[in-house]
Amino acid sequence: MNSDLWIEEKFEDFMGLRLKVEKTLFSGKSEFQSVDVVETKGHGKMLLNDGLIMVTEKDEFIYHDMITHVPLFVHPNPKRVLIIGGGDGGTAREVIRHKGVEECVMVEIDEMVVNACIEYIPQTSHKLNDSKVKLIIGDGVKYVEEVVASEEKFDVILVDSTDPIGPAQPLFGQEFYDNIFKALNDDGLVVSQGESPFYQSQMQTKLVGILNKAFPIVSLYNFNNMTYPGGLWSFTFGSKKFHPIRDFDETRVEASGLEFNYYNKEIHRGSFALPNFQLKKVSDFLKG
Ligand code: SAM
């Protein structure tokens, strides 16, 4: 074993995040991307797609709490939830903790990601075989088109995707969100991985602009992710009926009996308070 192995995720040509690696557990190349799982010294096991950090055991709870519990506590009675992407299984794990959820459909394009996480990162993947989780290996864009054609509906859709490259590119387009709107019940809502307010502000603004055209209620909320470029990251929020703060019944958080390492009712409200540099770019598109 190379005792001085480090992995560096470079962001464009001016920044990088380095993590000390103890050993490589899995390395593969699928039809869609390269998939690696490594054991790091300080962050536990880590999944990388195309060399980009997806999850680490040490901080994945923050991302998964925030993509899941914010929308599932805004919607008063989410029964059917759809996840697009999310191959590591962390989002599905959190979704099915909500007792009212009857079915969680997860559509991940890359079977290699799912298999690598089942084998090497049980912390995130261990609920993928739960009877409430219906795992489909396929393209989320096509799946949503099929849902629209079949008139099947979801209460909440979570877009837990990679950055807008390769198969994830259409997940950042207007057509996809117009279909998401149609795939949701009349009181449904969608939350999506919304990129960095610092370093991908153009993409973030584009995403809220797309949501603005499709949904009557559009918002954005932030969280910290130590292993994504810049640390500050966002989720977008599009909703047909429920406002993320006005319609948030905080008594449901305690009544759920669930315990969280990051999410709580104050974080829920506070995460929608955006810093001015971000607000200036997106405020024209936020509504409701
Ligand atoms: N938390 C992570 C992040 O933001 O860096 C994302 C986690 S998850 C690993 C992202 C998944 O989205 C990847 O496994 C990728 O294969 C999947 N994905 C990308 N495009 C997709 C598509 N069109 N349909 C379904 N899944 C897709």
Boltz pocket constraint, residues with backbone or C-beta under 6 A from the ligand:
constraints:
  - pocket:
      binder: B
      contacts: [[A, 32], [A, 49], [A, 53], [A, 54], [A, 55], [A, 63], [A, 84], [A, 85], [A, 86], [A, 87], [A, 88], [A, 107], [A, 108], [A, 109], [A, 110], [A, 113], [A, 138], [A, 139], [A, 140], [A, 141], [A, 160], [A, 161], [A, 162], [A, 163], [A, 165], [A, 167], [A, 168], [A, 169], [A, 171], [A, 193]]
      max_distance: 6.0
